[in-house]
Amino acid sequence: MKVLVPVKRVVDPNVKVRVKADQTGVELANVKMSMNPFCEIAVEEALRMREAGTVTEVVAVSIGVQQCQETIRTALAMGADRGILIKTDEDVQPLAVAKLLKAVVDEEGPDLVILGKQAIDDDSNQTGQMLAALLGWSQGTFASNIDIADGKAQVVREIDGGLETVSLNMPAIVTTDLRLNEPRYASLPNIMKAKKKPIDEKTPEDYGVDIAPRLTVLKVEEPPKRQAGVMVESVAELVDKLRNEAGVI
């Protein structure tokens, strides 16, 4: 069974994000970039399936600038077998990503696509669902556990009310949540081996996909700074402030 794992290059989660002076977007110059944390979880889950004998090949795919090759190399160093880079300098929005991934799926023929439930830069949480709709495949989102047997995938989903278990017919789309696993660190020998693993470079034009944006960003602003709290002398004063100043009770 082949598994396709899309991975995204984002600002490292440990970096403080800064808005550009002209408010056109987020500052990316000289900023540390890394693989999206939810994508790391997806890669780890695919590798665990291969180690369990369920999966035979793990293919990592990324869409974006040339530097996205580094993100694919990270997945290869973790243990993925090969990579595909769809190179573009344009800002690719979720629907365009889903269309490109559909084209890759049609070409590669995987039985399962595992991807992060969202990217930490735009927090859209749309690509997995859109891809499932375009392919007409079963989908299990926000997965905290995945079991594959007898041509079906049993997925435990994290929902507002607790947990939900769904049984999916294969092929299927699964998006990963934080509690699915703990991603491994790439060892130095594996990092060296990853340099020799193949990465195919493609373009959106190779797949005949129009990636023109459908949404326009008008302005990006930092959230307002949080105001300092105040100390109260008694419960009565607290209740008074909550009622008359905050207006929450």
VOBA-5043 format. One record per residue: x, y, z of N, C-alpha, C, CB in turn. Coordinates in Angstrom, 1 decimal. Glycine has a CB too. Layout:
! residues N
     n_xx     n_yy     n_zz    ca_xx    ca_yy    ca_zz     c_xx     c_yy     c_zz    cb_xx    cb_yy    cb_zz
        X        Y        Z        X        Y        Z        X        Y        Z        X        Y        Z
...
! end
This chain:
! residues 249
     n_xx     n_yy     n_zz    ca_xx    ca_yy    ca_zz     c_xx     c_yy     c_zz    cb_xx    cb_yy    cb_zz
      0.8     -1.2      0.0      0.0      0.0      0.0      0.9      1.2      0.0     -1.0      0.0      1.2
      0.5      2.2     -0.9      1.3      3.4     -0.9      0.5      4.5     -0.2      1.5      3.8     -2.4
      1.3      5.4      0.5      0.7      6.5      1.3      1.4      7.8      0.8      1.0      6.3      2.8
      0.5      8.8      0.5      1.0     10.1      0.1      0.9     11.0      1.3      0.2     10.6     -1.1
      1.9     11.8      1.6      1.9     12.7      2.7      2.3     14.1      2.3      2.9     12.2      3.9
      1.4     15.0      2.1      1.7     16.4      1.8      2.3     17.1      3.0      0.4     17.2      1.4
      3.4     17.8      2.8      4.1     18.6      3.9      4.2     20.0      3.5      5.5     17.9      4.2
      4.1     20.9      4.4      4.2     22.3      4.1      5.3     23.0      4.9      2.8     23.0      4.5
      5.9     24.0      4.2      7.0     24.8      4.8      6.4     26.0      5.4      8.1     25.2      3.8
      6.6     26.2      6.8      6.0     27.3      7.5      7.0     28.0      8.4      4.8     26.9      8.3
      6.7     29.1      8.9      7.6     29.8      9.9      7.7     28.8     11.1      7.0     31.2     10.3
      8.9     28.6     11.6      9.1     27.8     12.7      8.2     28.2     13.9     10.6     27.8     13.2
      7.6     27.2     14.6      6.6     27.5     15.6      7.3     28.2     16.8      6.0     26.3     16.1
      8.6     28.2     17.0      9.3     28.8     18.1      9.7     30.3     17.8     10.5     28.0     18.4
      9.4     30.7     16.5      9.7     32.0     16.1      8.6     33.0     16.3     10.2     32.1     14.6
      8.9     34.2     16.8      7.8     35.2     17.0      7.5     35.8     15.6      8.2     36.3     18.0
      6.2     35.7     15.2      5.8     36.2     13.9      5.7     37.7     14.0      4.5     35.5     13.5
      6.3     38.3     12.9      6.2     39.8     12.8      5.5     40.2     11.5      7.6     40.4     12.9
      4.6     41.2     11.6      3.9     41.7     10.4      4.8     42.7      9.7      2.6     42.4     10.8
      4.8     42.7      8.4      5.6     43.6      7.5      5.2     45.0      7.8      5.4     43.2      6.1
      6.1     45.9      7.6      5.8     47.3      7.9      4.7     47.9      7.0      7.1     48.2      7.6
      4.6     47.4      5.8      3.5     47.8      4.9      2.2     47.1      5.1      3.9     47.7      3.4
      2.2     46.1      6.0      1.0     45.4      6.4      0.4     44.5      5.2     -0.1     46.3      6.9
      1.3     44.1      4.4      0.9     43.3      3.2      1.0     41.8      3.6      1.7     43.5      2.0
      1.6     41.4      4.7      1.7     40.0      5.1      2.7     39.9      6.3      2.2     39.2      3.9
      3.2     38.6      6.4      4.1     38.3      7.5      5.5     38.4      7.0      3.7     36.9      8.1
      6.4     38.8      7.9      7.8     39.0      7.5      8.4     37.6      7.4      8.6     39.8      8.5
      9.0     37.2      6.2      9.6     35.9      6.0     11.1     36.0      5.8      9.0     35.2      4.9
     11.6     37.2      5.5     13.0     37.4      5.3     13.9     37.1      6.5     13.3     38.8      4.8
     14.9     36.3      6.3     15.8     35.9      7.4     15.1     35.3      8.6     16.6     37.1      7.9
     14.0     34.6      8.4     13.2     33.9      9.4     13.4     32.4      9.3     11.7     34.3      9.3
     13.6     31.8     10.4     13.7     30.3     10.4     12.4     29.6     10.0     14.2     29.8     11.8
     12.5     28.7      9.0     11.4     28.0      8.5     11.5     26.5      8.8     11.2     28.2      7.0
     10.4     25.8      9.0     10.5     24.4      9.3      9.2     23.7      8.7     10.6     24.1     10.8
      9.1     22.4      8.9      7.9     21.7      8.5      6.8     22.0      9.5      8.2     20.1      8.5
      5.6     22.1      8.9      4.4     22.3      9.8      4.3     21.2     10.8      3.2     22.4      8.9
      4.1     21.5     12.1      4.0     20.4     13.1      3.0     19.3     12.8      3.7     21.1     14.4
      1.8     19.7     12.3      0.8     18.7     12.0      1.3     17.8     10.8     -0.5     19.4     11.6
      2.1     18.4      9.9      2.6     17.5      8.8      3.6     16.5      9.3      3.3     18.4      7.7
      4.4     17.0     10.3      5.4     16.0     11.0      4.6     14.8     11.6      6.2     16.7     12.1
      3.5     15.1     12.2      2.7     14.0     12.8      2.2     13.1     11.6      1.5     14.6     13.6
      1.8     13.7     10.5      1.3     12.8      9.4      2.4     11.9      8.8      0.8     13.7      8.3
      3.6     12.5      8.7      4.8     11.7      8.3      5.1     10.6      9.2      6.0     12.6      8.1
      5.1     10.9     10.5      5.4      9.9     11.5      4.4      8.8     11.5      5.4     10.5     12.9
      3.1      9.1     11.3      2.1      8.0     11.3      2.3      7.1     10.0      0.7      8.7     11.2
      2.6      7.7      8.9      2.8      6.9      7.7      4.0      6.0      7.9      3.1      7.8      6.5
      5.1      6.5      8.6      6.3      5.7      8.8      6.0      4.5      9.8      7.4      6.6      9.4
      5.1      4.8     10.8      4.8      3.7     11.7      4.0      2.7     11.0      3.9      4.3     12.9
      3.1      3.1     10.0      2.3      2.1      9.3      3.3      1.2      8.4      1.3      2.8      8.4
      4.3      1.8      7.9      5.3      1.1      7.1      6.1      0.1      7.9      6.3      2.0      6.3
      6.4      0.6      9.1      7.2     -0.3     10.1      6.3     -1.5     10.5      7.7      0.5     11.3
      5.0     -1.3     10.6      4.1     -2.3     11.0      3.8     -3.3      9.8      2.8     -1.7     11.5
      4.2     -3.0      8.6      4.0     -3.8      7.5      2.7     -3.5      6.7      4.0     -5.2      7.9
      2.0     -2.5      7.1      0.8     -2.2      6.5      1.0     -1.4      5.2     -0.1     -1.3      7.4
      2.1     -0.6      5.2      2.4      0.3      4.1      3.8     -0.1      3.5      2.5      1.8      4.5
      3.9      0.0      2.2      5.1     -0.4      1.5      5.9      0.8      1.0      4.8     -1.3      0.3
      5.3      2.0      0.8      6.0      3.1      0.3      5.3      4.4      0.8      6.0      3.2     -1.2
      6.2      5.4      1.3      5.7      6.7      1.8      6.3      7.7      0.9      6.2      6.9      3.3
      5.4      8.5      0.3      5.8      9.6     -0.7      5.5     10.9     -0.1      5.2      9.4     -2.1
      6.4     11.8      0.1      6.2     13.2      0.6      6.1     14.1     -0.6      7.3     13.6      1.6
      5.1     15.0     -0.5      4.9     16.0     -1.5      4.8     17.4     -0.9      3.7     15.7     -2.4
      5.4     18.4     -1.5      5.3     19.8     -1.1      5.1     20.7     -2.2      6.6     20.2     -0.3
      4.4     21.8     -2.0      4.0     22.8     -3.0      4.6     24.1     -2.5      2.5     22.8     -3.3
      5.4     24.8     -3.4      5.9     26.1     -3.0      7.2     26.4     -3.7      6.0     26.2     -1.5
      8.0     27.3     -3.0      9.2     27.8     -3.6     10.3     26.7     -3.5      9.7     29.0     -2.8
     11.4     26.9     -4.1     12.5     26.0     -4.2     12.9     25.5     -2.8     13.7     26.5     -4.9
     12.9     26.4     -1.8     13.3     26.0     -0.5     12.4     24.9      0.2     13.3     27.2      0.4
     11.2     24.7     -0.4     10.4     23.6      0.1     11.0     22.3     -0.1      9.0     23.6     -0.6
     12.1     22.2     -0.9     12.8     21.0     -1.0     13.5     20.6      0.3     13.9     21.1     -2.1
     13.8     21.6      1.1     14.4     21.3      2.5     13.3     20.6      3.3     14.9     22.6      3.1
     12.1     21.0      3.2     11.0     20.4      4.0     10.8     18.9      3.6      9.7     21.2      3.8
     10.9     18.7      2.3     10.8     17.3      1.8     12.0     16.5      2.3     10.8     17.3      0.2
     13.2     17.1      2.3     14.4     16.4      2.8     14.2     16.0      4.3     15.7     17.3      2.6
     13.5     16.9      5.0     13.3     16.5      6.4     12.4     15.3      6.5     12.6     17.7      7.1
     11.4     15.2      5.7     10.5     14.0      5.6     11.3     12.8      5.2      9.3     14.2      4.7
     12.2     13.0      4.2     13.0     11.9      3.8     14.0     11.4      4.9     13.8     12.2      2.5
     14.5     12.4      5.7     15.4     12.0      6.8     14.7     11.3      7.9     16.1     13.3      7.3
     13.4     11.6      8.0     12.6     10.9      9.0     12.4      9.5      8.6     11.2     11.6      9.2
     12.3      9.2      7.2     12.2      7.9      6.7     11.3      7.7      5.5     11.6      7.1      7.8
     10.8      8.8      5.0     10.0      8.7      3.7     10.9      8.2      2.6      9.4     10.1      3.4
     10.3      7.5      1.6     11.0      6.9      0.5     11.4      7.8     -0.6     10.2      5.8      0.0
     10.6      8.7     -1.0     10.9      9.7     -2.0     10.0     10.9     -1.9     10.8      9.0     -3.4
     10.3     11.9     -2.7      9.6     13.2     -2.6      9.2     13.7     -3.9     10.4     14.2     -1.8
      8.2     14.6     -3.9      7.8     15.3     -5.1      7.6     16.8     -4.7      6.4     14.8     -5.6
      8.3     17.7     -5.4      8.2     19.1     -5.2      7.4     19.8     -6.4      9.6     19.8     -5.0
      6.3     20.4     -6.1      5.6     21.2     -7.1      6.0     22.6     -7.0      4.0     21.0     -7.0
      6.9     23.1     -7.8      7.6     24.3     -7.6      6.8     25.5     -8.2      9.0     24.3     -8.2
      6.6     26.5     -7.3      5.9     27.7     -7.7      6.3     28.8     -6.8      4.4     27.6     -7.8
      6.4     30.0     -7.3      6.7     31.2     -6.4      5.4     31.9     -6.1      7.6     32.2     -7.1
      4.3     31.5     -6.5      3.0     32.1     -6.2      2.5     31.6     -4.9      2.0     31.8     -7.3
      1.6     32.5     -4.3      0.9     32.1     -3.0     -0.2     31.1     -3.4      0.4     33.3     -2.3
     -0.1     29.9     -2.9     -1.0     28.8     -3.3     -2.1     28.7     -2.2     -0.3     27.5     -3.6
     -3.3     28.9     -2.5     -4.4     28.8     -1.5     -4.9     27.4     -1.4     -5.5     29.8     -1.8
     -5.7     27.1     -0.3     -6.1     25.7     -0.1     -6.8     25.0     -1.3     -7.1     25.7      1.1
     -7.7     25.6     -2.0     -8.3     25.0     -3.1     -7.3     24.6     -4.2     -9.5     25.8     -3.7
     -6.4     25.5     -4.5     -5.4     25.2     -5.5     -4.5     24.1     -5.0     -4.5     26.4     -5.8
     -4.2     24.0     -3.7     -3.4     22.9     -3.1     -4.1     21.6     -3.3     -3.1     23.2     -1.6
     -5.4     21.6     -3.0     -6.2     20.4     -3.1     -6.3     19.9     -4.6     -7.6     20.7     -2.6
     -6.4     20.9     -5.5     -6.4     20.5     -7.0     -5.1     19.9     -7.4     -6.7     21.7     -7.8
     -4.0     20.5     -6.9     -2.7     19.9     -7.3     -2.5     18.5     -6.6     -1.5     20.9     -6.8
     -2.9     18.4     -5.4     -2.8     17.1     -4.7     -3.6     16.0     -5.4     -3.1     17.2     -3.3
     -4.8     16.4     -5.9     -5.6     15.5     -6.7     -4.9     15.0     -7.9     -7.0     16.1     -7.1
     -4.2     15.9     -8.6     -3.4     15.6     -9.8     -2.3     14.6     -9.4     -2.9     16.8    -10.5
     -1.7     14.8     -8.3     -0.6     13.9     -7.8     -1.2     12.5     -7.5      0.1     14.5     -6.6
     -2.3     12.5     -6.8     -3.0     11.3     -6.5     -3.3     10.5     -7.7     -4.2     11.5     -5.6
     -3.9     11.2     -8.7     -4.2     10.5    -10.0     -3.0      9.9    -10.6     -4.9     11.5    -11.0
     -1.9     10.6    -10.5     -0.6     10.1    -11.1      0.0      9.0    -10.3      0.3     11.2    -11.3
      0.0      9.1     -9.0      0.7      8.2     -8.1     -0.1      7.0     -7.7      1.2      8.9     -6.9
     -1.4      7.2     -7.6     -2.3      6.1     -7.2     -2.1      5.6     -5.8     -2.1      4.9     -8.2
     -2.0      6.4     -4.8     -1.9      6.0     -3.4     -3.2      5.4     -2.9     -1.4      7.1     -2.5
     -3.2      4.6     -1.9     -4.4      4.0     -1.2     -4.8      4.9     -0.1     -4.1      2.6     -0.8
     -3.9      5.8      0.4     -4.2      6.6      1.5     -3.4      7.9      1.4     -3.9      5.9      2.9
     -4.1      9.0      1.8     -3.4     10.3      1.9     -3.5     10.8      3.3     -4.0     11.4      0.9
     -2.4     11.0      4.0     -2.4     11.5      5.4     -1.8     12.9      5.4     -1.6     10.5      6.3
     -2.5     13.8      5.9     -2.0     15.2      6.0     -2.4     15.9      7.3     -2.5     16.0      4.7
     -1.7     16.9      7.6     -2.0     17.6      8.8     -3.4     18.3      8.7     -1.0     18.7      9.1
     -4.1     18.4      9.8     -5.4     19.0      9.8     -5.4     20.4      9.4     -6.1     18.8     11.1
     -4.3     21.1      9.7     -4.2     22.5      9.3     -2.7     22.9      9.3     -5.0     23.4     10.2
     -2.4     24.1      8.7     -1.0     24.6      8.8     -1.1     25.8      9.8     -0.5     25.1      7.4
      0.0     25.9     10.5      0.0     26.9     11.6      0.2     28.3     11.1      1.1     26.6     12.6
      0.4     28.5      9.7      0.5     29.9      9.2     -0.9     30.5      8.9      1.4     29.9      8.0
     -1.7     29.8      8.1     -3.0     30.3      7.8     -4.1     29.7      8.6     -3.3     30.1      6.3
     -3.9     28.5      9.2     -4.9     27.9     10.1     -6.2     27.6      9.3     -5.2     28.7     11.3
     -6.1     27.4      8.0     -7.3     27.2      7.2     -8.2     26.0      7.5     -7.0     27.2      5.7
     -7.5     24.8      7.7     -8.2     23.6      8.0     -9.2     23.3      6.9     -8.9     23.6      9.3
     -8.7     23.3      5.6     -9.6     23.1      4.5     -9.0     22.1      3.5     -9.8     24.4      3.8
     -7.7     22.0      3.3     -7.2     21.2      2.2     -7.6     19.8      2.2     -5.7     21.3      2.2
     -7.6     19.1      3.4     -7.9     17.7      3.5     -9.4     17.5      3.0     -7.7     17.2      4.8
    -10.3     18.3      3.5    -11.7     18.2      3.2    -11.9     18.4      1.7    -12.5     19.1      4.0
    -11.3     19.5      1.2    -11.4     19.8     -0.3    -10.9     18.7     -1.1    -10.7     21.1     -0.6
     -9.7     18.1     -0.7     -9.2     17.0     -1.5    -10.1     15.8     -1.5     -7.8     16.6     -0.9
    -10.7     15.5     -0.4    -11.6     14.3     -0.3    -12.8     14.6     -1.2    -12.1     14.1      1.1
    -13.3     15.8     -1.3    -14.4     16.1     -2.1    -14.1     16.0     -3.6    -15.0     17.6     -1.8
    -12.9     16.5     -4.0    -12.5     16.4     -5.4    -12.3     15.0     -5.8    -11.2     17.2     -5.6
    -11.8     14.2     -4.9    -11.5     12.8     -5.3    -12.7     11.9     -5.1    -10.4     12.2     -4.4
    -13.7     12.3     -4.3    -14.8     11.5     -4.0    -14.5     10.4     -3.0    -15.4     10.9     -5.2
    -13.4     10.6     -2.2    -13.0      9.6     -1.3    -13.6      9.8      0.1    -11.4      9.6     -1.2
    -13.5      8.7      0.9    -13.9      8.8      2.3    -12.9      9.7      3.0    -13.9      7.4      3.0
    -13.3     10.3      4.1    -12.4     11.2      4.9    -12.7     11.0      6.4    -12.6     12.7      4.5
    -11.5     11.1      7.1    -11.6     11.1      8.6    -10.7     12.2      9.1    -11.1      9.7      9.2
    -11.3     13.3      9.6    -10.5     14.4     10.0    -10.2     14.4     11.5    -11.3     15.7      9.6
     -9.2     15.2     11.9     -8.8     15.3     13.3     -8.5     14.0     14.0     -9.9     16.1     14.1
     -7.8     13.2     13.3     -7.6     11.8     13.8     -6.6     11.8     15.0     -7.0     10.9     12.7
     -7.0     11.0     16.0     -6.1     10.8     17.2     -5.7      9.3     17.2     -6.8     11.2     18.5
     -6.3      8.5     16.3     -5.9      7.1     16.2     -6.3      6.6     14.9     -6.4      6.2     17.4
     -5.4      5.8     14.2     -5.8      5.2     12.9     -5.4      3.7     12.9     -5.0      5.9     11.8
     -6.3      2.9     12.6     -6.1      1.4     12.4     -6.6      1.0     11.0     -6.8      0.6     13.5
     -5.7      0.3     10.3     -6.1     -0.1      8.9     -6.1     -1.7      8.9     -5.1      0.4      7.9
     -7.2     -2.2      8.4     -7.3     -3.7      8.3     -8.5     -4.0      7.4     -7.5     -4.3      9.7
     -8.3     -5.1      6.6     -9.4     -5.6      5.8     -9.9     -4.5      4.8    -10.5     -6.2      6.6
     -9.1     -3.7      4.3     -9.5     -2.7      3.3    -10.3     -1.6      3.9    -10.3     -3.4      2.3
    -10.2     -1.4      5.2    -10.9     -0.3      5.8    -10.0      0.4      6.8    -12.2     -0.8      6.6
    -10.2      1.7      7.0     -9.5      2.5      8.0    -10.4      2.9      9.1     -8.8      3.7      7.3
    -10.1      2.5     10.3    -10.9      2.9     11.5    -10.2      4.1     12.1    -11.1      1.8     12.5
    -10.9      5.2     12.2    -10.3      6.5     12.6    -11.0      7.0     13.8    -10.3      7.5     11.5
    -10.3      7.3     14.9    -10.8      7.9     16.1    -10.7      9.4     15.9    -10.2      7.4     17.4
    -11.7     10.2     15.9    -11.7     11.6     15.6    -11.9     12.4     16.9    -12.8     12.0     14.6
    -11.2     13.5     17.0    -11.4     14.4     18.2    -12.4     15.4     17.8    -10.0     15.0     18.6
    -13.6     15.4     18.5    -14.6     16.4     18.2    -14.9     17.2     19.5    -15.9     15.7     17.7
    -15.8     18.2     19.3    -16.1     19.1     20.5    -16.6     18.3     21.7    -17.1     20.1     20.1
    -17.4     17.3     21.4    -18.1     16.5     22.5    -17.2     15.4     23.0    -19.4     16.0     22.0
    -16.0     15.1     22.5    -15.2     14.0     22.9    -14.5     13.3     21.8    -16.0     13.0     23.7
    -14.8     12.0     21.6    -14.2     11.2     20.6    -15.3     10.6     19.7    -13.3     10.2     21.1
    -15.0     10.4     18.4    -15.9      9.8     17.5    -15.1      8.8     16.7    -16.7     10.8     16.6
    -15.6      7.5     16.5    -14.9      6.5     15.7    -15.7      6.3     14.4    -14.8      5.2     16.5
    -15.0      6.4     13.3    -15.6      6.2     12.0    -14.8      5.1     11.3    -15.6      7.5     11.2
    -15.5      4.4     10.5    -14.9      3.3      9.6    -15.0      3.8      8.2    -15.7      2.0      9.8
    -13.8      3.9      7.5    -13.7      4.5      6.2    -13.4      3.4      5.2    -12.7      5.6      6.1
    -14.1      3.4      4.1    -13.7      2.5      2.9    -12.4      3.1      2.3    -14.8      2.4      1.9
    -11.5      2.3      1.9    -10.3      2.7      1.3    -10.6      2.8     -0.2     -9.1      1.7      1.5
     -9.9      3.8     -1.0     -8.9      4.7     -0.5     -9.6      5.8      0.3     -8.2      5.3     -1.7
     -8.8      6.5      1.1     -9.3      7.5      2.1     -8.3      8.7      2.3     -9.7      6.8      3.4
     -8.9      9.7      2.8     -8.1     10.9      3.3     -8.2     11.0      4.8     -8.7     12.2      2.6
     -7.1     11.1      5.4     -7.1     11.3      6.9     -6.3     12.5      7.3     -6.5     10.0      7.6
     -6.8     13.4      8.1     -6.1     14.5      8.6     -5.7     14.3     10.1     -6.9     15.9      8.4
     -4.5     14.7     10.5     -4.0     14.3     11.8     -4.2     15.4     12.8     -2.6     14.0     11.7
     -4.5     15.0     14.0     -4.5     15.9     15.2     -3.3     15.7     16.0     -5.8     15.7     16.0
     -3.1     16.6     17.0     -1.9     16.6     17.8     -1.7     15.3     18.6     -1.9     17.8     18.8
     -2.7     14.7     19.1     -2.5     13.5     20.0     -2.4     12.2     19.2     -3.7     13.4     20.9
     -2.2     12.2     17.9     -2.1     11.0     17.2     -0.7     10.3     17.5     -2.1     11.3     15.6
      0.4     11.1     17.6      1.7     10.5     17.9      2.7     11.6     18.2      2.2      9.7     16.7
      3.9     11.1     18.6      5.0     12.0     18.8      6.0     11.8     17.7      5.6     11.8     20.3
      6.2     12.8     16.8      7.1     12.6     15.7      8.6     12.4     16.2      7.1     13.9     14.8
      9.3     11.5     15.4     10.6     11.2     15.7     11.6     12.3     15.3     11.0      9.8     15.1
     12.8     12.3     15.8     13.8     13.2     15.3     14.6     12.4     14.3     14.8     13.6     16.5
     15.0     13.2     13.3     15.9     12.6     12.2     17.3     12.4     12.7     15.8     13.4     10.9
     17.8     11.2     12.6     19.2     11.0     13.1     20.2     11.5     12.0     19.5      9.5     13.3
     21.4     11.8     12.4     22.4     12.3     11.4     22.7     11.3     10.3     23.7     12.5     12.2
     22.8     10.0     10.5     22.9      9.1      9.4     21.8      9.1      8.4     23.1      7.6      9.9
     20.5      9.3      8.9     19.4      9.4      8.1     19.3     10.7      7.3     18.1      9.2      8.9
     19.8     11.7      7.9     19.9     13.0      7.2     20.9     12.9      6.1     20.4     14.2      8.2
     22.0     12.2      6.2     22.9     12.0      5.2     22.3     11.1      4.0     24.2     11.4      5.7
     21.6     10.1      4.4     21.0      9.2      3.5     19.9     10.0      2.7     20.3      8.0      4.1
     19.2     10.9      3.3     18.1     11.6      2.7     18.6     12.5      1.5     17.4     12.6      3.6
     19.9     12.8      1.5     20.4     13.6      0.4     20.5     12.8     -0.9     21.8     14.1      0.8
     20.5     11.5     -0.8     20.6     10.7     -2.0     19.2     10.2     -2.4     21.5      9.5     -1.7
     18.2     10.4     -1.6     16.8     10.0     -2.0     16.3     10.9     -3.1     15.9      9.9     -0.8
     15.5     10.3     -4.0     15.0     11.1     -5.2     13.9     12.1     -4.8     14.6     10.2     -6.3
     14.0     13.3     -5.4     12.9     14.3     -5.4     12.6     14.7     -6.8     13.3     15.5     -4.5
     11.4     14.4     -7.2     10.9     14.8     -8.6     10.4     16.3     -8.5      9.8     13.9     -9.1
     10.8     17.1     -9.4     10.4     18.5     -9.5      9.4     18.6    -10.6     11.6     19.5     -9.7
      8.2     19.2    -10.2      7.1     19.5    -11.2      6.7     20.9    -11.0      5.9     18.5    -10.9
      5.8     21.4    -11.9      5.2     22.7    -11.8      3.7     22.5    -11.9      5.8     23.6    -12.9
      2.9     23.5    -11.5      1.5     23.4    -11.6      1.1     23.3    -13.1      0.8     24.7    -11.1
      1.9     23.8    -14.0      1.5     23.7    -15.4      1.6     22.2    -15.9      2.5     24.6    -16.3
      2.5     21.5    -15.3      2.7     20.1    -15.6      1.4     19.3    -15.4      3.8     19.4    -14.8
      0.6     19.8    -14.4     -0.6     19.1    -14.0     -1.8     19.8    -14.6     -0.8     19.0    -12.5
     -1.6     20.9    -15.3     -2.7     21.7    -15.9     -3.7     22.3    -14.9     -3.5     20.7    -16.8
     -3.1     22.7    -13.7     -3.9     23.3    -12.6     -3.7     24.8    -12.6     -3.6     22.6    -11.3
     -4.8     25.5    -12.5     -4.8     27.0    -12.4     -4.7     27.3    -10.9     -6.1     27.6    -13.0
     -3.6     27.9    -10.4     -3.5     28.2     -9.0     -3.7     29.7     -8.7     -2.1     27.8     -8.6
     -4.4     30.4     -9.6     -4.6     31.8     -9.4     -5.4     32.0     -8.1     -5.4     32.5    -10.6
     -5.1     32.9     -7.2     -5.8     33.0     -5.9     -7.2     33.5     -6.1     -5.0     34.0     -5.0
     -8.1     33.0     -5.3     -9.5     33.4     -5.3     -9.8     34.4     -4.2    -10.4     32.2     -5.1
     -8.9     34.6     -3.3     -9.0     35.5     -2.2     -7.9     36.5     -2.2     -9.1     34.8     -0.8
     -8.1     37.8     -1.9     -7.1     38.8     -1.8     -7.0     39.3     -0.4     -7.5     40.0     -2.8
     -5.7     39.3      0.1     -5.4     39.9      1.4     -5.4     41.4      1.3     -4.1     39.3      2.0
     -6.2     42.1      2.0     -6.3     43.5      2.0     -5.2     44.1      3.0     -7.7     44.0      2.3
     -5.2     43.5      4.2     -4.3     44.1      5.2     -4.0     43.1      6.3     -4.8     45.4      5.7
     -2.8     43.0      6.8     -2.5     42.1      7.9     -2.1     43.0      9.1     -1.3     41.1      7.5
     -2.7     42.8     10.2     -2.4     43.6     11.4     -2.1     42.7     12.6     -3.6     44.6     11.7
     -1.3     43.2     13.5     -1.1     42.5     14.8     -2.3     42.6     15.7      0.2     43.0     15.5
     -2.6     41.6     16.5     -3.7     41.7     17.4     -3.5     42.8     18.4     -4.0     40.4     18.1
     -4.5     43.5     19.0     -4.3     44.6     19.9     -3.6     44.0     21.2     -5.6     45.2     20.3
     -2.8     44.8     21.8     -2.0     44.4     23.0     -3.0     44.2     24.1     -1.0     45.4     23.3
     -2.8     43.2     24.9     -3.6     42.9     26.0     -3.4     44.0     27.1     -3.4     41.5     26.6
     -4.5     44.5     27.7     -4.4     45.5     28.7     -4.1     44.8     30.0     -5.8     46.2     28.9
     -3.4     45.6     30.9     -3.0     45.1     32.2     -4.2     44.8     33.1     -2.0     46.0     32.9
     -4.1     43.8     33.9     -5.2     43.5     34.8     -5.1     44.4     36.1     -5.1     42.0     35.3
     -6.2     44.3     36.9     -6.2     45.1     38.1     -6.5     44.1     39.3     -7.4     46.2     38.0
     -6.0     44.5     40.5     -6.3     43.8     41.7     -7.5     44.3     42.4     -5.0     43.9     42.7
     -8.3     43.4     42.9     -9.5     43.9     43.6     -9.4     43.4     45.1    -10.8     43.2     43.0
    -10.1     44.2     45.9    -10.0     43.9     47.4    -10.9     42.9     47.9    -10.2     45.2     48.1
    -12.0     42.7     47.2    -13.1     41.7     47.7    -13.8     41.1     46.5    -14.0     42.5     48.6
    -14.6     40.1     46.9    -15.5     39.4     45.9    -16.5     40.4     45.4    -16.1     38.2     46.5
    -17.0     41.2     46.3    -18.1     42.2     45.9    -17.5     43.2     44.9    -18.6     43.0     47.1
    -16.3     43.6     45.0    -15.7     44.6     44.1    -15.5     43.9     42.7    -14.4     45.1     44.6
    -15.1     42.6     42.8    -14.9     41.8     41.6    -16.2     41.7     40.8    -14.3     40.4     41.9
    -17.3     41.4     41.5    -18.6     41.2     40.9    -19.0     42.5     40.3    -19.6     40.7     41.9
    -18.8     43.6     41.0    -19.2     45.0     40.5    -18.4     45.3     39.2    -18.9     46.0     41.6
    -17.1     45.0     39.2    -16.4     45.3     37.9    -16.8     44.4     36.8    -14.9     45.1     38.2
    -17.1     43.2     37.1    -17.5     42.3     36.0    -18.9     42.7     35.4    -17.6     40.8     36.5
    -19.7     43.2     36.3    -21.1     43.6     35.9    -21.0     45.0     35.2    -22.0     43.6     37.1
    -20.4     46.0     35.8    -20.5     47.4     35.3    -19.4     47.8     34.4    -20.5     48.3     36.5
    -18.2     47.2     34.5    -17.1     47.6     33.6    -16.9     46.6     32.4    -15.8     47.7     34.4
    -16.8     45.3     32.8    -16.6     44.3     31.7    -17.9     44.0     31.0    -16.0     43.1     32.3
    -19.0     44.0     31.7    -20.3     43.7     31.1    -20.5     42.3     30.8    -20.5     44.5     29.9
    -19.9     41.4     31.6    -19.9     39.9     31.3    -21.0     39.2     32.1    -18.6     39.3     31.4
    -21.5     39.9     33.2    -22.5     39.2     34.0    -23.7     40.2     34.2    -21.9     38.8     35.4
! end
